[in-house]
Amino acid sequence: MKQPAAVPMIALTRSQDNVEAINKALRNAGHPVHVTWLPDARDLGDVLTQASAEMLMLFADEGIVDLASAMDFRARFAPEVPVLVVRDKLDENAIAEALALGAQDAVTLGNIKRLQLVVGRELRTYRLDRALAVTLTSAREYKLQLQHVVEGSTDAIAQVQEGIIVDANPAWIELFGYSTADEVTGTPLMDAFDADDHVAIKGALVACLQGKWSGHTLHASALLVSGHTPSLEFQLRRAEFDGEPCVQVYVPAQIANEDEVERRLEEAMQCDPATGFLYRRFFIDKLRERLSEPAKGGVRCLAYIEPDRYDAVLEDVGIMTGEDFLTDFARLLREQVQEGDLAGRFGGNGFMLLLERGTSRDVEAFAEHVVQKVAGEMFQVGSQSLSTTCTIGLGPVPGEVREPEGPASDAFNANRQGRDLGGNRVQILEHTGAVLRLQDADRSWVKQIKSALMENRFRLVQQPIASLVGEDLGMFDVLVRMLDEQGQEVLPSLFMPAAERNDLMKNIDRWVIGAAMSFCASRKPGALFVRLSQDSLSDASLPAWLASQLKSSRIEPPRIVFQIREEVAGHQIKEAAALQKALRGMKFRFAIEGFGLGRDTEQLLSHLSPDFVKIHGALMQGLSGDQDKQSRVKSLVDLAHSCKAITIGERVQDANTMAVLWQLGVEFIQGYFVNAPEEVVLG
């Protein structure tokens, strides 16, 4: 049997015990709840805006907030959400006070049965009211659809030559609010549309005359005689007028078939009638549905929009007509929305859009355009006209993201940041894009890495270390590879960064050590170089674990050389020295790799006394023709030899470099010139 969905609630209280008491009481009554605990009233407005709550419970006796102020917040940000006032003791006067302030009722935690009954009653009432609002909206939209069926029986058509309207049918004249055809004929087509749309319309006219326009739909804001600027969809087609080429501009009449009516009715049920935008819950549902599919191209971004200084606007127009202002504000936003955008009213005076554009710059340009349009608009509220500005916060949606919470929060917080900076701007959090992409990619990699560890889908590959001074000692550097579920090899550069950020390197290191010991037991190499990460360097349990593995594997410890990068050891000299001492006590050998680019290489060598020093591969690049690099490498070789360490040149790629290293006294080399690491699989 399907369990009922948890009821989202907000509890404004200082005590977590109160939250747990509500949870227990309502679950016992068959109302599983998800309570957002709010211990600070300063966050009430934001929580009401962001949480899709079906009830707000105010603990009035704690002094956490003035009851009238809290009810005012509710009225401004989420007027439809029912409120229950919770008191320690209750009488008729207390209940009457709560009702007078706009609460649905008052309850106590001392009478659990009544609490359960009141909550059940108010949830049923809230949901019935919500269903009724949707039904009424549907009825209004259905009536409008019938009106369109009757009145919209012909296309509105204008014939255009060289940018001038030379003829227009009655539907066009009526659409734009003219009385006669003479008022239209001879006027520029551009006079009928907003200046911001002129470039697009001109380009389409030229393309159509050249036969390069094939039924695409244009969107532009029309300039009606009445002063309204509705957004129109229209099409172009090449034609002739009086024997000369022209472009027919036509606005299709409303389609009156059943499918169209049904589609519009469904849309109407999901939209806020005042603004025409999706209700918050329907917007979120459609947003998740959209994000479940990959973007067809370009980028996605959430935009959170609020008018600036809304409280001042309410003071000017009055709280009773504030919704009229938001209706006009939403009208302007709706005119800017492009085909494919998803738009919703996000509670109170906030709106959210899902934008899909070619590039991030396109998103920012669109948002800047909206900010400019709002700043230049005069909003009509009853007999008053006023101007305002808006702030748009952007939350980029990386291509792999399927849940909207992160980008939506970033858009909301960016909006708040922009308003704090004075408003009238487009704002994006500095870290948003990179962090979101990184976090989402990490989630995928963490899942893959853990699965590969459990299913033993890691492999070691060798890279031989060749001698420049005599007999080959059979030394190998080992690197780790991961196999995906299809058995394809994944390079460390792809998954290692995510492993480092998510505390998985110790697990990988131990897998590598175990595999290396198995190889040493069966093949007995002269030396096998095994890397240790920064996490393993800080792992106090590693020496004991190594001792246990050494005992069970029964290998000769000197066959394994544990190596640590110079930059890691340089930042944790104390830990590196302690680990090196423990390794030496078990007769393992020790190496520093990536050596020669640190700030104090000489001091590092004196603290660690390694058996091997691997000279950084960056110093090998162009070495044969760079005397400064040759001098640097020579000084490193002399320094290593003074500590009785054997030197190895990293990433050697050509014979010239090998010859110079031999002259400089380097004993061994490794790199693609010797052998590629992918060629021989060890385990």
Residue pairs with C-beta under 8 A, 6 or more apart in sequence:
3 32
4 30
4 31
4 32
5 32
6 32
6 33
6 34
7 26
7 31
7 32
7 33
7 34
7 54
7 55
7 123
8 33
8 34
8 36
8 51
8 52
8 53
8 54
9 22
9 33
9 34
9 35
9 36
9 53
9 54
9 55
9 56
9 57
10 35
10 36
10 38
10 47
10 48
10 51
10 53
10 55
10 56
10 57
11 18
11 19
11 22
11 35
11 36
11 37
11 38
11 57
11 59
12 38
12 41
12 44
12 56
12 57
12 58
12 59
12 64
12 65
12 70
13 19
13 37
13 38
13 39
13 57
13 59
13 62
13 64
13 86
14 39
14 59
14 62
14 64
15 59
15 62
16 37
18 59
18 86
18 109
19 35
19 37
21 109
22 33
22 35
22 57
22 109
23 33
23 35
25 109
25 112
25 115
25 116
26 32
26 33
26 116
26 119
27 33
28 116
29 116
29 119
29 120
31 116
31 119
31 120
31 123
36 47
36 51
36 53
38 44
38 47
39 64
40 64
41 64
41 65
41 69
41 70
44 65
44 70
44 73
45 73
45 76
45 77
45 348
46 412
46 416
47 53
48 56
48 73
48 74
48 77
48 78
48 81
48 347
48 348
49 77
49 78
49 346
49 347
49 348
49 350
49 412
50 347
50 409
50 412
52 280
52 281
52 284
53 78
53 81
54 81
54 82
54 123
54 126
54 127
55 81
55 82
55 83
55 84
55 119
55 122
55 123
55 126
56 74
56 78
56 81
56 82
56 83
56 84
57 83
57 84
57 86
58 65
58 67
58 70
58 83
58 84
58 85
58 86
58 103
59 86
60 67
60 85
60 86
60 87
60 98
61 87
61 88
67 85
67 97
67 98
67 101
68 101
70 83
71 83
71 101
71 102
71 103
74 81
74 83
74 102
75 102
76 348
76 349
77 347
77 348
78 347
78 348
80 126
80 129
80 130
81 126
82 104
82 122
82 123
82 125
82 126
83 102
83 103
83 104
84 103
84 104
84 105
84 106
84 107
84 118
84 119
84 122
85 94
85 98
85 101
85 103
85 105
85 106
85 107
86 106
86 107
86 108
86 109
87 94
87 106
87 107
87 108
88 108
88 110
89 108
89 110
90 106
90 107
90 108
90 111
94 106
95 105
95 106
97 106
98 105
98 106
99 105
99 106
104 118
104 122
104 125
105 118
105 122
107 114
107 115
107 118
107 119
108 114
108 115
109 115
133 273
134 269
134 270
135 269
136 273
137 268
137 269
137 271
137 273
138 265
138 268
138 269
140 268
140 273
141 264
141 265
141 267
141 268
141 269
142 261
142 265
142 268
145 261
145 264
145 265
148 254
148 256
149 254
149 256
149 261
152 253
152 254
152 256
153 253
153 256
154 169
154 170
154 171
154 253
155 169
155 171
155 250
155 251
155 252
155 253
156 169
156 171
156 172
156 174
156 175
156 250
156 251
156 253
157 168
157 169
157 171
157 172
157 248
157 249
157 250
157 251
158 165
158 167
158 168
158 169
158 172
158 184
158 189
158 192
158 248
158 249
158 250
159 165
159 166
159 167
159 168
159 239
159 241
159 246
159 247
159 248
159 249
160 166
160 189
160 205
160 246
160 247
160 248
160 249
161 241
161 244
161 245
161 246
161 247
163 188
163 189
163 190
163 202
163 205
164 186
164 187
164 188
164 189
165 184
165 185
165 186
165 187
165 188
165 189
165 192
166 185
166 186
166 241
166 242
166 246
167 181
167 185
167 241
168 181
168 184
168 185
171 251
171 253
172 184
172 251
173 179
173 180
173 181
173 183
173 184
175 222
175 224
175 251
176 184
176 192
176 222
176 223
176 224
176 225
177 224
177 225
177 226
178 184
178 225
189 201
189 205
189 249
190 198
190 201
190 202
191 223
192 222
192 223
193 201
193 220
193 221
193 222
193 223
194 220
194 221
194 222
194 223
194 229
196 221
196 369
196 373
197 219
197 220
197 221
200 218
200 220
201 218
201 220
204 213
204 216
204 218
204 236
205 236
205 247
207 213
208 236
208 237
208 238
208 247
209 238
209 245
209 247
211 238
213 236
213 237
213 238
215 235
215 237
216 235
216 236
217 233
217 234
217 235
217 339
218 233
218 234
218 235
218 236
219 231
219 232
219 233
219 338
219 339
220 231
220 232
220 234
221 229
221 230
221 231
221 232
221 335
222 229
222 230
222 231
222 232
223 229
224 230
229 335
230 335
231 334
231 335
231 337
232 251
233 251
233 252
234 249
234 250
234 251
234 252
235 249
235 250
235 252
236 247
236 248
236 249
236 250
237 247
237 248
237 250
238 245
238 246
238 247
238 248
239 245
239 246
239 247
239 248
240 246
254 260
270 278
270 279
270 282
271 277
271 278
271 279
271 282
272 278
272 279
272 345
274 323
274 326
274 327
274 330
275 326
275 327
275 330
275 331
275 334
275 345
275 351
276 330
276 331
276 334
277 283
277 330
277 333
277 334
277 343
277 344
277 345
277 351
278 286
278 342
278 343
278 344
278 345
279 344
279 345
280 344
280 345
280 346
280 347
282 344
283 342
283 343
283 344
283 345
283 346
283 352
284 344
284 404
286 342
286 344
287 342
287 344
287 354
287 404
288 402
288 403
288 404
290 342
290 354
291 300
291 397
291 401
291 402
291 403
291 404
292 402
294 399
295 356
295 399
296 356
297 358
298 356
298 357
298 358
298 359
298 362
299 356
299 357
299 358
299 359
299 360
299 362
299 363
299 396
299 397
300 354
300 355
300 356
300 396
300 397
300 399
301 354
301 355
301 357
301 360
301 363
301 394
301 395
301 396
301 397
301 407
301 411
302 352
302 353
302 354
302 355
302 394
302 395
302 397
302 404
302 407
302 408
302 410
302 411
303 352
303 353
303 355
303 363
303 367
303 392
303 393
303 394
303 395
303 411
304 346
304 350
304 351
304 352
304 392
304 393
304 395
304 408
304 411
304 412
304 414
304 415
305 333
305 350
305 351
305 352
305 353
305 370
305 390
305 391
305 392
305 393
305 415
306 349
306 350
306 351
306 390
306 391
306 415
306 419
307 313
307 325
307 326
307 329
307 349
307 374
307 388
307 389
307 390
308 388
308 389
308 390
308 391
308 419
308 423
308 424
309 388
309 389
309 423
310 322
310 349
313 322
313 325
313 386
313 388
314 322
316 384
316 386
317 324
317 325
317 381
317 382
317 384
317 386
321 381
321 382
324 381
324 382
325 379
325 381
325 386
326 349
328 379
328 380
328 381
329 374
329 379
329 388
329 390
330 345
330 351
332 373
332 374
332 377
332 379
333 343
333 351
333 353
333 370
334 343
336 366
336 369
336 370
336 373
337 343
337 353
338 366
340 356
341 353
341 354
341 355
341 356
342 353
342 354
343 351
343 352
343 353
343 354
344 351
344 352
344 353
345 351
346 352
350 412
350 415
352 408
352 411
354 397
355 363
355 366
355 367
357 363
357 366
360 396
360 433
363 394
363 396
364 394
364 426
364 428
367 392
367 394
367 426
368 426
370 390
370 392
371 389
371 390
371 391
371 392
371 424
371 425
371 426
374 388
374 389
374 390
375 387
375 389
375 390
375 424
377 387
378 385
378 386
378 387
379 385
379 386
379 387
379 388
389 423
389 424
390 423
390 424
391 415
391 418
391 419
391 423
391 424
391 425
391 426
391 427
392 415
392 418
392 425
392 426
392 427
393 410
393 411
393 412
393 413
393 414
393 415
393 416
393 417
393 418
393 427
393 428
394 410
394 411
394 414
394 426
394 427
394 428
394 432
395 406
395 407
395 408
395 409
395 410
395 411
395 412
395 414
395 428
395 429
395 432
396 407
396 410
396 428
396 432
396 433
396 436
397 404
397 407
397 436
398 433
398 436
398 437
398 440
398 441
400 437
400 440
400 441
400 444
401 407
401 436
401 440
406 436
406 439
406 440
407 432
407 436
410 428
410 429
410 432
410 436
413 429
414 427
414 428
414 429
414 432
415 427
417 427
417 429
418 425
418 426
418 427
421 427
438 501
441 498
442 498
442 501
442 502
445 494
445 495
445 498
445 499
445 502
446 498
446 499
446 502
446 504
448 482
448 484
448 490
448 495
449 482
449 495
449 498
449 499
449 504
449 508
450 504
451 457
451 485
452 458
452 482
452 483
452 484
453 507
453 508
453 511
457 482
457 483
457 484
457 485
458 480
458 481
458 482
458 483
458 508
458 511
458 512
458 515
459 480
459 481
459 482
459 483
459 489
459 681
459 682
459 683
460 478
460 479
460 480
460 481
460 512
460 515
460 516
460 519
460 681
460 682
460 683
461 478
461 479
461 480
461 481
461 677
461 678
461 679
461 680
461 681
461 682
462 476
462 477
462 478
462 677
462 680
462 682
463 476
463 477
463 478
463 479
463 670
463 671
463 674
463 675
463 676
463 677
464 475
464 476
464 670
464 674
464 675
465 475
465 476
465 477
465 527
465 529
465 648
465 668
465 669
465 670
465 674
466 472
466 668
466 669
466 670
466 674
466 675
467 473
467 667
467 668
468 658
468 661
468 662
468 666
468 667
468 668
468 669
469 667
469 668
473 526
473 527
474 525
474 526
474 527
475 525
475 526
475 527
475 528
475 529
475 668
476 525
476 527
476 528
476 529
476 682
477 529
477 670
477 677
478 512
478 516
478 519
478 528
478 529
478 530
478 682
479 492
479 677
480 492
480 508
480 511
480 512
481 489
481 490
481 491
481 492
481 678
482 489
482 490
482 492
482 495
483 489
483 490
484 490
489 678
496 505
498 504
499 505
499 508
500 533
500 534
500 535
503 535
505 533
505 534
505 535
505 536
506 533
506 535
506 536
506 539
506 542
508 533
509 531
509 532
509 533
509 535
509 536
510 545
512 530
512 531
513 530
513 546
513 549
514 549
515 682
515 683
516 528
516 530
516 560
517 549
517 550
517 553
517 555
517 560
518 553
518 683
519 525
519 528
519 682
519 683
520 528
520 553
520 555
520 556
520 559
520 560
521 553
521 554
521 555
524 556
524 559
525 559
526 559
527 558
527 559
527 560
527 561
527 589
528 559
528 560
528 561
529 561
529 563
529 591
529 593
529 612
530 560
530 561
530 562
530 563
531 562
531 563
531 564
531 593
532 562
532 563
532 564
532 579
533 568
534 568
534 572
536 542
537 564
537 568
537 569
537 572
537 575
537 576
537 579
538 572
538 575
542 579
543 579
543 582
543 583
543 586
546 582
546 583
546 586
546 588
547 586
550 557
550 586
557 586
557 587
557 588
558 587
558 588
558 589
560 588
560 589
561 588
561 589
561 590
561 591
561 611
561 612
562 583
562 588
562 589
562 590
562 591
563 590
563 591
563 592
563 593
563 612
563 614
564 576
564 579
564 590
564 591
564 592
564 593
565 592
565 593
565 594
566 592
566 593
566 594
566 595
566 596
566 597
566 598
566 601
566 604
566 616
567 594
567 597
567 598
568 576
569 576
569 592
569 604
569 608
570 598
570 599
570 600
570 604
573 604
573 607
573 608
576 607
576 608
577 607
577 608
580 590
580 608
580 609
580 610
583 589
583 590
584 590
589 611
589 612
590 608
590 610
590 611
590 612
591 610
591 611
591 612
591 613
591 614
591 648
592 604
592 605
592 608
592 610
592 612
592 613
592 614
593 614
593 650
594 614
594 616
594 617
594 650
595 601
595 613
595 614
595 615
595 616
595 636
595 640
596 615
596 616
596 619
596 632
596 633
596 636
597 616
597 618
597 619
598 604
601 636
601 639
602 639
605 613
605 639
605 640
605 643
605 645
606 643
609 643
609 644
609 645
610 643
610 645
611 645
611 646
612 645
612 646
612 647
612 648
613 636
613 640
613 643
613 645
613 646
613 647
613 648
614 647
614 648
614 649
614 650
614 670
615 633
615 636
615 637
615 647
615 648
615 649
615 650
615 666
616 650
617 650
617 651
617 671
618 651
619 629
619 632
619 633
619 636
620 649
620 650
620 651
620 652
620 653
620 657
620 661
620 671
621 651
622 629
623 629
623 630
623 633
623 657
623 660
623 661
624 654
624 656
624 657
624 659
624 660
630 660
630 664
633 649
633 661
633 664
633 666
634 664
634 665
636 647
637 647
637 664
637 665
637 666
638 665
640 646
640 647
641 647
641 665
646 667
646 668
647 665
647 666
647 667
647 668
648 666
648 667
648 668
648 669
648 670
649 657
649 661
649 666
649 668
649 669
649 670
649 671
650 670
650 671
651 670
651 671
651 672
652 658
652 661
652 669
652 670
652 671
652 672
652 673
652 674
653 671
653 672
653 673
654 673
655 673
657 673
658 669
658 673
661 669
